[in-house]
Amino acid sequence: MSIQKVISTSLSEAEMKAILNKIAVIRSDLNVLITLETSQNKALFKAGNVYSPFINKANAAAQAYPEILPKIFSVEEFGKDCDLIEVLTPIQNQINELAKGVHDTLMTAHSDALVKAIEVYDAVKQQKDTEPGLASTYEELSVSFQPLTGKAHQVGVIRESNFSLSNCPAC
């Protein structure tokens, strides 16, 4: 019998729709966002937060002494880039916190559900010959435990020997 119950909550369909609508509004409000192809991402200098002080000091120098820079250099564009960094950084921090919470909650719900699903599977397996139709349910469920080869095996397949409630660290 399973005893893992890390999370016990739910979201109604109305709540989910309201959240998705709010996310759509945020996406719309963040209309400055771009999406890079992998090759474009690889071609960029990766500045990150480590270089923020350097970038800020260089921007201050460019604003104070624009005459020392080549005419092709746009001090205004550099300033806009720096302003965008300043505005987007706290937004990214909040989104990352939210994404981590969603990820952790989803991972926990998956874990709790898998423990319960294994308990159901064990009961179906034990009783498959006693109830009409249960044998076909057992066959459908047991497909998840069939050994696979090739790419499907690399992705991961449930191995029945690896999943018993006695092996569950949270149970």
C-alpha positions in Angstrom: 0.0 0.0 0.0 1.4 3.4 -1.0 1.9 6.1 1.6 3.6 8.7 -0.6 1.5 11.8 -0.6 3.8 14.7 -1.1 1.2 17.0 -2.6 -2.6 17.0 -2.4 -4.2 19.9 -4.3 -5.9 20.7 -7.5 -6.6 23.5 -9.9 -10.1 23.8 -11.5 -10.5 24.2 -15.2 -11.7 27.8 -14.6 -8.5 28.5 -12.6 -6.3 27.0 -15.3 -8.0 29.0 -18.0 -7.6 32.2 -15.9 -3.9 31.5 -15.4 -3.4 30.7 -19.1 -5.2 34.0 -20.0 -2.9 35.9 -17.6 0.2 34.3 -19.2 -1.1 35.3 -22.6 -1.5 38.9 -21.4 2.1 38.8 -20.1 3.3 37.4 -23.4 1.5 40.2 -25.2 2.9 42.8 -22.9 6.4 41.4 -23.4 6.2 41.9 -27.2 9.9 42.8 -27.2 10.9 39.2 -26.7 12.6 37.3 -29.5 13.2 33.6 -30.1 16.6 32.5 -31.4 17.5 29.5 -33.5 20.2 27.3 -32.0 22.8 28.6 -34.5 21.9 32.2 -33.6 22.3 31.4 -29.9 25.6 29.8 -30.4 26.9 32.8 -32.4 26.2 35.2 -29.5 28.7 36.4 -26.9 27.4 35.0 -23.6 27.6 37.9 -21.2 25.3 36.9 -18.3 25.3 38.6 -14.9 29.0 38.3 -14.5 29.7 41.0 -17.0 26.9 43.4 -15.8 29.3 45.7 -13.9 31.6 45.9 -16.9 28.7 46.6 -19.3 27.3 49.3 -16.9 30.6 51.1 -16.6 31.2 50.9 -20.3 27.7 52.4 -20.9 28.4 55.2 -18.4 31.7 55.9 -20.2 30.0 55.9 -23.6 27.3 58.3 -22.3 29.9 60.6 -20.8 32.4 60.6 -23.6 30.6 59.8 -26.9 33.2 61.7 -28.9 35.8 59.1 -28.2 33.9 56.4 -30.0 33.8 55.7 -33.7 31.0 57.5 -35.5 29.4 54.2 -36.5 29.0 53.3 -32.8 25.5 54.1 -31.6 25.6 55.3 -28.0 21.8 55.5 -28.1 21.5 51.8 -29.1 24.0 50.7 -26.5 22.0 52.6 -23.9 18.8 50.9 -25.0 20.5 47.5 -24.7 21.6 48.4 -21.2 18.1 49.7 -20.2 16.5 46.5 -21.6 18.9 44.4 -19.5 17.9 46.4 -16.4 14.2 46.0 -17.1 14.2 42.3 -18.1 16.5 41.0 -15.4 13.9 41.2 -12.5 11.2 39.9 -14.8 13.4 36.9 -15.7 14.1 36.3 -12.0 10.4 36.2 -11.2 9.6 34.0 -14.2 12.4 31.6 -13.2 11.0 31.3 -9.7 7.6 30.7 -11.1 8.9 28.1 -13.6 10.7 26.3 -10.8 7.6 26.1 -8.7 5.5 24.8 -11.6 8.3 22.2 -12.4 8.7 21.0 -8.8 4.9 20.8 -8.3 4.5 18.9 -11.6 7.3 16.5 -10.7 5.8 15.9 -7.3 2.4 15.2 -8.8 3.9 12.8 -11.3 5.8 11.0 -8.5 2.7 10.7 -6.3 0.6 9.5 -9.3 3.2 7.0 -10.4 3.3 5.5 -6.9 -0.5 5.2 -6.9 -0.5 3.8 -10.5 2.0 1.1 -9.5 -0.3 0.2 -6.6 -3.2 -0.1 -9.1 -1.0 -2.1 -11.5 -0.1 -4.5 -8.7 -3.7 -5.0 -7.7 -4.8 -5.5 -11.3 -1.9 -8.0 -11.8 -2.9 -10.0 -8.7 -6.6 -10.0 -9.5 -6.5 -10.2 -13.4 -8.0 -13.7 -13.4 -10.8 -13.0 -10.9 -12.7 -10.1 -12.6 -14.1 -10.0 -16.2 -12.2 -7.6 -18.4 -9.3 -7.2 -15.9 -7.0 -9.4 -17.9 -7.2 -7.0 -20.9 -6.6 -4.0 -18.5 -3.5 -5.9 -17.2 -2.3 -6.4 -20.7 -2.7 -2.7 -21.5 -0.9 -1.7 -18.3 1.9 -4.2 -18.6 3.0 -2.8 -22.0 4.7 -0.1 -19.9 6.9 -2.7 -18.4 8.0 -4.5 -21.6 11.7 -4.2 -22.4 12.4 -2.1 -25.4 15.4 -1.9 -27.6 17.0 1.0 -29.5 15.9 4.6 -29.1 12.8 3.7 -27.0 15.1 2.0 -24.5 17.4 5.0 -24.4 14.5 7.4 -23.7 13.5 5.2 -20.8 11.0 2.4 -20.1 9.6 1.4 -16.9 11.1 -1.8 -15.7 8.8 -3.8 -13.4 11.7 -4.9 -11.3 12.6 -1.3 -10.6 9.2 -0.3 -9.5 7.7 -1.8 -6.5 6.4 0.1 -3.6 9.0 -1.5 -1.4 11.7 0.3 -3.5 10.0 3.7 -3.2 12.2 6.0 -1.1 9.3 8.3 -0.3 6.9 5.5 0.7 
